[in-house]
Amino acid sequence: MPNTNASFAPRMRSEELQALIEKLETLDHRSPVRPDLERFDDEAEAVLVRLYGADHRYVETYKYATLAEAEALVNLPESAQEPMAKDLPKTAVQQRRQALQSMLTEMAEMEAKEVTMLTGEDKEDPPSI
């Protein structure tokens, strides 16, 4: 969004999704249940509810991704679906990442449209005499 007020620098919603993806990359993904991964999931769901609302499909998609069952919801290619039976925790992390990346892409596109619309020229007519 454009910075229309020098004392206010807006935070883009896509930045919040990008921050979640970066945080996910720093977590240890080797064990199936990690307290830090559970805290991350709670934080991610809270951000998604705030950005989209509790009933939005992205909140549901993320919940399925935490269970490694989101392949149909985020259109994962078959190659990403095959190892699911072998390494469920790794697949769940991959699906979390892919779900968040999908949301980030869509959000960035929406924000670009918003910026274009909000930075339009003021077309007010001059006052009539």
C-alpha positions, 0 to 999 in steps of 0.5 A: 500500500502506498505510504500516504501519511509520513507518520504511518508506514503500513504493513502489508499482509503478504509480509506477515505470510512471508514471515511465517514461511521464513519462520517455518524454514528455521524450525527443526522438522525431523521429529513428528511432534515438536513443541515449537512446530505446534506453537508455530501452527497456533501462530499461523492459524491465528494470523490466517484467521486475522487475515481471512476470517475463521471460516475461510478455506485457507484456514481449513487448508492449513489445518489439513496441511498440518496433518499432511492431508492437503495435497488435493486442496493445494494442488500438489504435484504427484511427485510431492504426494508419493512419499507421504506414506514414508515420511508423514512429518516431512510431508506435513511440513512440505504441505504447510510450506506449499499452502502458505506459499499459495496464500502468499502468491494470491495475497501479493497479487491482491495487494498489487491491485489494491496499490494500483487502485489506491494510487489513482489520480484525484479527479475532482472537478474544479469548483464552479462559480 
